[in-house]
Structures are given as C-alpha cells and as structure tokens.
Amino acid sequence: MKNRSIKNIFSELKKLSKSEATEKTLSFKFQSELLNYQPHLKDFSVRHYELFDELAFQLDLQGSINDLFDGEIVNKTENSEALHHQYRFNQKAPEFDFKKITEPFINRIKKDGFKNIITFGIGGSYEGPKLLKEFTNKQSLKLNYYFVSGPDRDEFDSILKPLRGEENFYIFSSKSLSTDETLLCLKWLGRERNSKNSIVITANSKKAISIGFSENCVVPFPKSVGGRYSIWSPISLSAGLENNFSKFLKGGSTADKMILGTSSADKQYQKFVKILAFSDLWFSNFKNKKNRIILSYNWKLRSLTNYIQQLEMESLGKQPNPKSVFKETGQSIFGGFGSTAQHSYFQLLHQGTAEFCTDIVYSISKISPLSSAQAQGQASLLSSDLYDSSNLLEKTNSNSPVNIFHLNKLSLDSLGFLLATWEHRVFITACLLEINPFDQYGVAAGKVVTKKFLS
C-alpha cells in the first residue's frame, strides 16, 4: 500500500470524477451459504476501489474495526463503547446472553396463557421487533402481535380498544425511559397494567422502578447498546417467543467473524462490504447521487427499508468532519416493498431527472415467482439498457448504480447475516467520513424543542 497523503488520494478521485469514464466497471461477486451479492455499479471501477482502499488504509480502518469489536471507546462524544455485537458473541459476558436474560420472561408469558402481545416503543424499539415478527410470521402458539409507536391517541385506541377484556401482555421498550411517546402509552394504559401482565425492557432500571414497575418486571440491557442497534438485544424479546432467536444471532455472528477474519473467504467478504461503503461515498460525493432507494421483493421483508432507513440516516446523518476530505455524509434513504413501488414511484426512477442509487434485496421463492422476476428485472432495467425502444416516450434512464442482495433462503440466520453486514457497511462509511455513527444529537434536539411546545 502506497504511503501518500489523504489529500493526494482524494485529488486523484476528483480527477477521475471529472474525466470521461474509461475505466472498466468493477466486476465482482460474493457468494456464501446465506447470501450472494453482485454489484452493477456504472462508473465505479477497480481503480476507484483501489483509491478508496488506500484511503481506508491511511485512516486505519482496520484499527477502527478492531477497536469496535474489542470494546474500546468508539462513541467518543458520549465516552462509550458500542457493544451491540456482543449479543452475537454472548459467551464473553453474561449481560449479553440473550437466551439467559429473556428466557424467564418468555416462559412466564407462555405459562400464563396470554393471547395478545402488545409492544410499545418507537425508533429502534419499534422497527427491529416489527421487522422480525413480520419476517418470521409464526403463530404456532396462537399469539397475536401488535406494535404501538405512541404519539397519537387514535393509534393507541384503534389497537387497544378492540382487545379490552382479552388476555393481553404489555411490553414497554425504551432504552432511556425518557421517550415521551412510550411514556404516554404507559399513562394511557393506566390500571390495565400490573406486575403480572407487563414488563419493561430498558437500560434505565432505576427509572423503571421509580415509575411503578417491580424489579421482577424489568428486562435490562446495557447503555452501550444503541437504540438503532438494539435488534440483537432483549428489545426483540417478542421475536424469541415462538422462534429460535439464536439462529438470528448466529447469522450476525457469522458476518462478524468474516469482517475480522483472515481466510480467503473472509477477504472476499471484506471486499464485498468495502465495495458497498466505498461506492456509497463515491456516488454521493462525486456523482451527485444523494439518494438511495432500497427495495425488498419478499413480503416478509416489507419493513426492511424502514429498519435500514433508521440505521443509516441516524448513524450517518451528521455534519461533515472539518478535518475530512468528504463534505457529503449520509445519503437519503427511501423505498419499500418492490412490487408495490413499481406502481407508485418507479415512473420517476425510470424516466425522471432525479439522481439516485439502488439496493435490491430478494429471495427466490415458489410462493412469489412474480416478485422474484420483478426484482431481477428491475435490477437490470435500472442499471443497463436492457429495454431498448425506438419510441422516445418509452426510453428509460438506465443510469442507476445497483447492488443486488440475494438471500439463499428466507431464514433468521440469513436475515441476521444481512443486517450485521449492513451495520459493517455503515461503520466503514463512518470511518472514512471520520464521523461518529453511534450518537444522535439531532434527535435529542428535536425532543428538547418538542418539550418546549408541550409545556
């Protein structure tokens, strides 16, 4: 690896962005038991990758990855570690043993014969558990699941009123227990909540007890686990009621081992994640593609975009570091269930003037052959001139860089692998941007202003 300045590397990237595209597009495939990946990234070549990799070396990317997994202080603005990944390596510390922590509560819910599981939470306490329940969609115990985000009484009433008088179990999920939306739900529920039919999942056990929860109703998790990274934690307790949640953790652990490993397969995985992060930075900083659409083509993955939207936009939505050569941080993320999207905003994607990148996630399934075909077709149409028409009205843009993620099966370990990989993508991007992906002062500012209006 050359030992030259970051400014010189950036200068060469800038020259590439202004010159005619003569470099051959990067050709790469990643294949594993759980997930296959293939990029279709116009104007991102082997040379682009090499320059970004050189930049990563100068910024000691590997040292930052090691610090994260070694439990060093990586959230420097809040003087904290980021230990969400420890749930995927739970042998290191008992406070990160998902099964040991949640099993007593899961057994209690099963034993007492509850019919409805109602989770109150917002942000990471909402998106993660909701995604997991939609993905597993298992009802063997005849349990019904509901999720309430809480800011609007109409939402609360529309879900809770039809369930009055039934056997309901209430889960309150809030890391800080200072989230107004969740506290409002607690207030609205009133006397319907008691020590037998409710628990609170939080990193603030003292606050939980002070607002009326008994000690045996508190499910703890560490403060070093951020809300948008808490899907691996007891926040997802409800997903463990009818599923082997260890498979989800194992999938995430497999990705962690590969990002840290030294085998040829590990090196391929690391290149795969680097391509994702490097191309994101290239297209947003040099090609004016500040938006990325994420499309999932399986019904079980219909909330994937919402989950990733929070993960990326809270982690990378920061002001640029004055010391960094990059001035554009995170991209704007939107998208949804691909089959529905084809009949809403795809017209703009195919023939509009907006600049964007695309991530497509799907799994081939006998249940949804049309969706699988749509996923593959849209990947080709967005990135190539596959659809050729002499009619000017029918001409498509075919100018979007596309990443294709194919899950070999719709299983919890595949989902765990995908989400841990996405976290690695975000972390590598943050390291090159020289920003902290683990704080969220903008969210805090919004809460402060809201309280002023409430008062």
N, C-alpha and C positions, 0 to 999 in steps of 0.2 A: 504494500500500500504506500503510495507517494506521501511524503511528509511536506505538504504545502498548506498555505493558509486557507481558511474557510472562505475568505473574500475572493481568492483566486478561483476556487471551485465554483462559487456562486456566479462569478463573472463568466465562466465557461458555459454554465447552464443558461445564462442570459443570452449569450451569443447563439446558442442552439435555438432558443425560442424565437429569435429574430430572423434566422436563416431559413431557407427553403428546406422542407423535410426530405432529406436524402438518406438518412439512416433507416435501416430495415427495422420494422416493428418487432418488438421483443416477442420471441416465441418461447412459450413455457407452459408446462403442465405439472400440476401437483396431484398425485393420486395416493389415497390411503384407504384403509378399510372403511372409514367412516365418512370421508368427504373427498370429492375431487374438485379441482379448481382449474379454470382456464381463463386467461385474460385475452380480451380483444381491444387492445389499447393503441389506437391510432396515434402516431406521433410520440410514442414512448418506446425508445429503442434500448438495445444493450448498452449503448454509450450513456444514455440518460441514467440507467440503473447504476452503472459503474461510478458516475459522478456523485450520485446520491449516497452510494455505499461508502465512497471516500469521505464524503461529508459526515456520515454517521460515525466513521472511524475517528475522525478528528474531534467529534463531540463525545467520544467514548460511550457510544450507545450500549455496547456490551456491558460496560461497567454499571450503567444505569439499570439494565435488566437484572444484573446480579444483585444490585442494591435492593431492588423491589422484592425479589424472592428471598433475599437474606434477612428481610425485616428491618432494613435501615430506614432512617427518616427520609422519605421521598416526598411527603407532603410538607414541604418546608415552611410554607406560610402559616400552617397550623401546627408545626412541630410534631408531626405524627407519621407513623408508618402507614402503609396501605396493605392490610393483611387479609383481604377478602379471599385471596388464593389459598390461604391456609386451610380452608374448609375442604379444598381439593387434596390437601396433604395433611389430613386431620391427625395423623399419627404423631405430629410434632407437639401438639398442645391440646389438653382436654377441653379447653374452652372453644375449640374449633371442631369438635367431634359432633357433626350434625345429628347422627343417629342417637348418641348418648343423651344429647340435650333435649331432643324433640320427642323421643320415644315415650316418656311418661305421659306427656300431654296427648300424643296420638292414641295411646292405649286408653286414656281416660275418655276421649271423645267416642271411640269405638264402643267401649263398655257401657256408656250411659245412653246409647241408642238415639243420638241426635239425628235429625233428618236434614236440617239445613245448616250449612257452614257459611257464615256471613263475615267477610273480611272488610274492615275499614282501614283505608290507607290511601296515600297519594304519592305520586312520583315513583321511586323505586319500590316502595311498599305496595304499590298497585300494579305497575307494569310487569314486574317479574312474575309474581304469583299468577296473575291473569294469563300471561303468555303460557306458563307451564300447564295450567289447568286446561286451557284450550288445546294445547298440544297433546296432552295425554288423553283427555276426554274419556276417562274410565269411570264407570258408575256401578261397579260390582257391589258396593256396599249400600247402594240406593241413597247416596248422599247427593244433595243439591248444593251447588256452589254459587255464591253471589259476591260481587265486589262493589263497594260503595266508596267513591272518592271524597264526597262530603261537603263541598262548598254550597250546594243548593238543597234546600229543604225538600223541594219537589222530587229530586233524585232519591233522597232518603225515604220519603213516604211511598214513592212508587214501588220501591223494592221491599220495604219493611211491612207496610200495611197489609198486603195480601198474606204475609207469613205470620201474623199475630195469632197467638194461641197454639202454634206448632212448636215442635222440639227444635229450637234454634240454638246454635252455638256461635258466639261472637268472638272474633279475633280482631284486636286493635293492634295495628302495626305502625310504629313510629319510632325512628331512631332516637330522636331528641325528646319526644313527647311535648314539643312546643309548637307542633303543626296545628294551626287553627282549624283546618278542615276536619282533622281527625278528632280534635277535642270537641268540636261542635257535635259530631256524631255521638260522642260519649255523653254529652249533655242531653241531646235529644232522646237517646235511648232510656235515660233515667232509671227507674226502678226495675225495668225489664232485665237489666244486667245484674248478675250476682256472682258469687265465687264459684258456683257450680257450672255456670253456662258461659263463662267468658275468660279469656286470657289476654295479656298484653305482651307483645314482642317488642323489646326496646333495649337501647344501650344506656337508658337512664332509669335504673331500678328504683332509686330513691324517689324520683318524681312519681313513678307508677304507684308506689305505696302511699305517697302523700295525697294522691287524688282518689284513693279508695280501693286499689287493688291489693288483695292479700299476697303475701310473699309467695305462696304456692301457685299463684296465678301469673307470675312474671316469668317470661321466657327471655333470658338475656342474650345479647351478643355484643362484642367489643366495639368501642368507639372508633377503632381503627378500620372498621368496615364501612365504606361509604354507601349511601342510600342507593345510588345507581349501580353499585357493585354487589348489592346485598342479596341477589337472587340465589347465591350459593349458601346463604345463611338460614337461620330459623325463620326469617321473613317468609320463606317458602314452605313453612310447616304444612300448610294445607295440601301442598302438592305431594307430600310424603304420606298422606293418609291412605291412599289406595295404589301407590306406585313404589317401585324400588328406586328411591331417590338416589341411592348410591351409584346407580348407572349414570345419572346426570353428572354427579361429581367426578366419576371415573373418566367420562368423556373430557371434562375440563382438565383433569389431571394429565391425561394423555397429551393434550396440547401444551401444557406447561412443561412437561418433560422434554418435548420436542423443541421448544423455544430455548431450553437450557442445554440441550444435548450436543453431542459431537459426532454422531454417526452420519453416514451419507444421507440417510432418510431424514435425520434431524436438520441437516444443512439444506435439504430441499424445502422442508417446511419453513425454515427461517427465511429462505429466499422468497417463498410464497408470501409471507406476511410483510416482508420488506417491499415487495412489488406493490402491495396494496397501499402501504403508507407512503412510499416514495411517489407513486403515481398520483395519489390524492394531492400531495404537495405540489407536484409539477403542474397538474391541470388547474388547480386553484390559484397558484401564484404566477404562473407564466402564460396560461391559456384562457384566463378569464372565465373558467368553469367553476363558479362559486356555489353551484347547487348539485346535489347528488340525489337521484331517485333510487329507492330501494323497493324492489318488487318481489314478493313471495308468492309462489304459484301453487301452494297447497293450503287448503282450508285450515288445517291445523296450525299453520304458520301465519294466520291472518293478522296477528298482533305483533309480528316480528319487527315491522318498521317502527311502530310506536316505541318499542323497547330500545331499539338501536338509536332512534332519534334522541332519546334522553341520554343514553350512554355517550354518544358523540358530541351532542350540542352543549351538554353541561360540562363535559371534560375538555373540549377544545374551543368552546366559545369564550375565549379570553382576549384581552388586548395583546398585541404583539409585544414580545420582549424587546426593549430598546437595543439590547446587545445582539439580537438575532438578525440575520440577513433576510429572513422572511417577514413580510408585512401582512400577509393574509393568513389567518389562523384556520378555524374550523369551517367546513362547508355547511350550507343549509341542507338539512335532510328532510325529504318528504317521500311519500309513496304509499304503499298498502298492498292489498290483495290484487295480484296482477290481472286476473280475469275481469274484475270489476273496473280496474283502472283503464282497461282497454276501451271502455265505453264512457270515460269521463275526460281525463286529461291527456290521453295518448295523442289526440289530434295535435296538441301543441308540441309534444315531443317529436312527432314525425315530420311536421311541416312548419312549426313555429320558429321564432327567431331566438328563443332562449338558449343559453349555453349551459350544458349540464353533463354529468357523468351518470352511469347506471350500474347498480349491483342487482343481479338476478339470482334468487335462491329458489331451488325447487328439488323435488324428488320424484322420480318416475314411479307412477302408481297405476295399478289396474283400475282403481276406483276413479281416478281423474285423468284419463288419457288426453282429454281436450286441454286441460291446464298444462300438462307436460309439454304438449305440442306448442301451446301458446308461449311458454317460457323459452323454448328453443327458437321458435320463430321470431319472437321479439328481440332476442339477443342478436340474431343475425340481421334483422331489419334495422336495428338501432346503430349497428356498428359497420355495416357493409352495404354495398349497392346490389343486394340480392334481388330487390324488387325494382325491375327496370321497366319504365313505361315511357312511351313517346309523348304521352299526354302531359303537358306541363302542370296541369291541375293535380295530377297524381304523383308527381315527383316528390320523393321523401328526402330528408336531410342526410341520414345515414352517417352522422358525424359524432356520435356519442361514444366515448370510451366505455367499454362494458367489462365487468367482472362477472364470471359465471361460477356460482357455487352449487354443486350437485351433491345433495345428501344421498348416500347409497341406500339408506333406509330411514324411515321416519321413526327414529328411536331416541330415547333420552340420552344415550351416550353420544349419538351424532349431534343432537342439539347442544349438549354440553361442550363438545369439541368446537362447534361453530361459534358459540358465544364467547368462550375463552379465547379463541383465535381473534375475534373482533376486539376484545379487550387488548390483546397484544398489538393489534393494528393501531388502536387509539394511543397506547402508551408509546410506541415507536414514533408516531407522528408528533406527539407532545415533546418527546426528547429532542427531535430535530428542530422543533419550533422553540425549544427552551422555555416552555411554559409548564405550569403545574396542572395536571389533569385531575387532581383529587380535591381541589377546593371549589367553592361556588359562591363567591361573594355577591355576584349579581342576583342570585336567587334570594340571598339574605336581604339585599337592598330592597327587593320587591316586597318582602314580608314587612320590613320596617315601615315603608310608605303605606302599605295596606292598613297596618295598625293605627297609623295617624288618622286615616279616614274613618276607621271603625270607631275611634274614640271621639 
